[in-house]
Amino acid sequence: MPWIMLFCAGLFEILWASSMKLSNGFTRPGPTAVTLLAMIASFALLAMAMRSLPLGTAYTVWTGIGAVGAFVVGLVAMGEPATPARLLAAGLIVSGIVLMKLSS
């Protein structure tokens, strides 16, 4: 169950990062509200997962899911460039997450 909570926390991190971009510096009420609610959900789920998982593992996996997920949203929905260096960096983050999971 802690891994499911951690995964969901990561999904909420992707949501708040994406909606923060759409909030235009917190000047748009809808995306701003989504950002704040998703942040609360993400942090709450992370805190619950940390009851059972080691701090380093939980935080690394959470930020990795958020970073790679936000990267993918940027590529797919926001037209950001998919350069070889950016793709390699995202791949390295994913490999780090997998290794962290396997080592726990």
Rosetta blueprint (number, residue, H / E / L):
1 M L
2 P H
3 W H
4 I H
5 M H
6 L H
7 F H
8 C H
9 A H
10 G H
11 L H
12 F H
13 E H
14 I H
15 L H
16 W H
17 A H
18 S H
19 S H
20 M H
21 K H
22 L H
23 S L
24 N L
25 G L
26 F L
27 T L
28 R L
29 P H
30 G H
31 P H
32 T H
33 A H
34 V H
35 T H
36 L H
37 L H
38 A H
39 M H
40 I H
41 A H
42 S H
43 F H
44 A H
45 L H
46 L H
47 A H
48 M H
49 A H
50 M L
51 R L
52 S L
53 L L
54 P L
55 L H
56 G H
57 T H
58 A H
59 Y H
60 T H
61 V H
62 W H
63 T H
64 G H
65 I H
66 G H
67 A H
68 V H
69 G H
70 A H
71 F H
72 V H
73 V H
74 G H
75 L H
76 V H
77 A H
78 M L
79 G L
80 E L
81 P L
82 A L
83 T L
84 P H
85 A H
86 R H
87 L H
88 L H
89 A H
90 A H
91 G H
92 L H
93 I H
94 V H
95 S H
96 G H
97 I H
98 V H
99 L H
100 M H
101 K H
102 L H
103 S H
104 S L
